[in-house]
C-alpha cells in the first residue's frame, strides 16, 4: 500500500467520522435554532414592536452561543479525528512494512553512520535481521517500533532512532494539516450538497 492508498484510507475513515460529527453538530444547532425561534416568538408577542432592538440583541447572542457550541463540538471532534488518523496511519504503515520488511530494514540500516552500535531496539519481527546485522549488540524487542531500529553506543551517549514510528512522528505535523484540510473540504462539500438537495 502506497502513500496514495494511505491517504485514501485515511480520507475515507476521516470523511465518515467527519460526516457523523457534522450530522450531530447540525442536529444540535438545528435544535437550538428551533428553541431560539420559539423564544424569539414569545418575546415578540410579549413585548411588541417597542422591543425589536432588544430582540435582535438576544437573537444574536443566542446565535453566537450556538455557533460557539458548534465550534467547540467541531474542535473536540477534530482533536479526536487527529488521534484516530494517527492511529490509522501507524496501522497502515505497519501493514506496508510487513509486505517488504527486509527491504525496509536494510534501507534503514544503510542510513546509519558507521559506528560501534552496542544496543539495539527493534520490532520482534526484525529480530533475526538485527542479529545478522549486529551480532555483537544487545538487542531488545519493542512492539511499538513498527519497523527499523533504535541504536545506541555502549555509554548511551549516542542514540539514533531510525524507526518508522519515529519518522511518522516527525512527518505527522506536516501531513496532518493537509489531511484535515481535505476532510473539512469534503465534509463542507457534502453538507452543501445535502442542503441543496433537501432545500
C-alpha positions as CSV (number, residue, x, y, z in Angstrom):
1,X,0.0,0.0,0.0
2,X,1.5,3.3,-1.1
3,X,1.1,6.9,0.1
4,X,-2.0,7.5,-2.1
5,X,-3.6,4.4,-0.6
6,X,-2.8,5.6,2.9
7,X,-4.3,9.0,2.1
8,X,-7.4,7.3,0.6
9,X,-7.8,5.1,3.6
10,X,-7.3,8.0,6.0
11,X,-9.6,10.2,4.0
12,X,-12.4,7.6,3.8
13,X,-12.3,7.0,7.5
14,X,-12.0,10.7,8.2
15,X,-14.9,11.5,5.9
16,X,-17.2,9.0,7.6
17,X,-16.3,10.3,11.0
18,X,-16.5,13.9,9.9
19,X,-19.9,13.4,8.4
20,X,-21.1,11.7,11.6
21,X,-19.8,14.7,13.6
22,X,-21.4,17.2,11.3
23,X,-24.7,15.5,11.4
24,X,-24.6,15.5,15.2
25,X,-23.4,19.2,15.3
26,X,-26.1,20.2,12.7
27,X,-28.8,18.4,14.7
28,X,-27.7,20.2,17.9
29,X,-27.6,23.6,16.1
30,X,-31.0,22.9,14.5
31,X,-32.5,22.0,17.8
32,X,-31.0,25.1,19.4
33,X,-32.3,27.2,16.4
34,X,-35.8,25.9,17.0
35,X,-35.5,26.7,20.7
36,X,-34.2,30.2,19.8
37,X,-37.0,30.7,17.3
38,X,-39.6,29.7,19.9
39,X,-38.0,32.0,22.4
40,X,-38.0,34.9,19.9
41,X,-41.6,34.4,19.0
42,X,-42.6,34.5,22.7
43,X,-40.6,37.8,23.1
44,X,-42.3,39.3,20.1
45,X,-45.8,38.5,21.5
46,X,-45.0,39.7,25.0
47,X,-43.1,42.9,24.3
48,X,-44.4,44.1,20.9
49,X,-42.6,46.3,18.4
50,X,-41.0,48.6,21.0
51,X,-38.5,45.8,21.9
52,X,-37.3,45.0,18.5
53,X,-33.8,46.2,19.3
54,X,-33.6,44.0,22.4
55,X,-34.9,41.1,20.4
56,X,-32.2,41.4,17.8
57,X,-29.6,41.6,20.6
58,X,-30.9,38.4,22.2
59,X,-31.2,36.7,18.9
60,X,-27.6,37.5,18.0
61,X,-26.4,36.4,21.4
62,X,-28.2,33.1,21.1
63,X,-26.9,32.5,17.6
64,X,-23.4,33.3,18.8
65,X,-23.8,30.9,21.7
66,X,-25.0,28.2,19.2
67,X,-22.0,28.9,16.9
68,X,-19.6,28.8,19.9
69,X,-21.0,25.4,20.9
70,X,-20.8,24.1,17.4
71,X,-17.2,25.3,17.2
72,X,-16.5,23.6,20.5
73,X,-18.0,20.4,19.2
74,X,-16.0,20.7,16.0
75,X,-12.7,21.3,17.8
76,X,-13.4,18.3,20.0
77,X,-14.3,16.1,17.1
78,X,-11.2,17.3,15.1
79,X,-8.9,16.5,18.0
80,X,-10.4,13.0,18.3
81,X,-10.1,12.7,14.5
82,X,-6.4,13.7,14.6
83,X,-5.7,10.9,17.1
84,X,-7.7,8.4,15.0
85,X,-5.9,9.4,11.9
86,X,-2.5,9.0,13.6
87,X,-3.5,5.5,14.8
88,X,-4.7,4.6,11.4
89,X,-1.5,5.9,9.8
90,X,0.5,3.7,12.2
91,X,-1.6,0.7,11.4
92,X,-1.4,1.2,7.7
93,X,2.4,1.7,7.9
94,X,2.7,-1.5,9.9
95,X,0.8,-3.3,7.1
96,X,3.0,-1.7,4.5
97,X,6.1,-2.7,6.4
98,X,5.0,-6.3,6.7
99,X,4.9,-6.5,2.9
100,X,8.6,-5.5,2.5
101,X,10.1,-5.8,6.0
102,X,13.5,-7.0,4.9
103,X,14.0,-4.3,2.3
104,X,12.9,-1.5,4.7
105,X,15.2,-2.9,7.4
106,X,18.2,-2.9,5.0
107,X,17.5,0.6,3.8
108,X,17.2,2.0,7.3
109,X,20.4,0.2,8.4
110,X,22.3,1.7,5.4
111,X,21.3,5.2,6.6
112,X,23.1,4.7,10.0
113,X,26.6,6.2,10.3
114,X,29.4,3.7,10.7
115,X,29.9,3.3,14.4
116,X,30.0,0.6,17.0
117,X,26.4,0.2,18.0
118,X,26.1,-1.9,21.1
119,X,22.4,-1.7,21.9
120,X,19.5,-2.0,19.5
121,X,15.8,-1.9,19.9
122,X,13.8,-3.5,17.1
123,X,10.3,-4.9,16.4
124,X,10.1,-8.6,17.2
125,X,9.7,-9.4,13.5
126,X,13.1,-7.7,12.8
127,X,15.0,-9.7,15.5
128,X,16.6,-12.1,13.0
129,X,17.7,-9.2,10.8
130,X,19.2,-7.4,13.8
131,X,21.1,-10.5,14.9
132,X,22.6,-10.9,11.5
133,X,23.5,-7.2,11.0
134,X,24.7,-6.6,14.6
135,X,25.8,-9.9,16.0
136,X,27.7,-8.4,19.0
137,X,25.0,-6.0,20.0
138,X,22.5,-6.4,22.9
139,X,19.1,-6.5,21.2
140,X,15.8,-5.6,22.8
141,X,12.4,-6.1,21.2
142,X,9.6,-3.5,21.3
143,X,6.2,-3.9,19.6
144,X,5.9,-0.1,19.5
145,X,8.5,0.1,16.8
146,X,6.7,-0.7,13.6
147,X,10.0,-1.2,11.7
148,X,13.5,0.0,11.6
149,X,15.6,0.3,14.7
150,X,16.9,2.4,17.6
151,X,20.6,2.2,18.2
152,X,22.8,3.4,21.0
153,X,26.5,3.2,21.8
154,X,28.0,1.5,24.8
155,X,27.9,4.6,27.0
156,X,24.4,5.6,25.9
157,X,25.6,9.0,24.8
158,X,24.9,8.5,21.1
159,X,21.4,7.4,20.2
160,X,19.7,7.3,16.8
161,X,16.1,6.5,16.3
162,X,15.8,5.3,12.8
163,X,12.4,3.6,13.2
164,X,9.4,4.0,11.0
165,X,7.4,5.1,14.1
166,X,9.8,8.0,14.7
167,X,9.7,9.0,11.0
168,X,5.9,9.1,11.2
169,X,6.0,11.2,14.3
170,X,8.4,13.7,12.6
171,X,6.3,13.8,9.4
172,X,2.9,13.9,11.1
173,X,2.9,17.7,11.8
174,X,3.4,18.2,8.0
175,X,0.9,15.6,7.0
176,X,-1.9,16.4,9.4
177,X,-2.9,19.9,8.2
178,X,-3.3,18.7,4.6
179,X,-5.3,15.7,5.7
180,X,-7.6,17.8,7.9
181,X,-8.0,20.4,5.2
182,X,-9.1,17.7,2.7
183,X,-11.5,16.2,5.2
184,X,-13.0,19.6,6.0
185,X,-13.5,20.4,2.3
186,X,-15.1,17.1,1.7
187,X,-17.4,17.5,4.7
188,X,-18.3,21.0,3.7
189,X,-19.0,19.9,0.1
190,X,-21.2,17.0,1.4
191,X,-23.0,19.4,3.7
192,X,-23.6,21.8,0.9
193,X,-24.8,19.1,-1.4
194,X,-27.2,17.8,1.3
195,X,-28.7,21.3,1.8
196,X,-29.1,21.8,-2.0
197,X,-30.9,18.6,-2.5
198,X,-33.2,19.0,0.5
199,X,-33.8,22.7,0.3
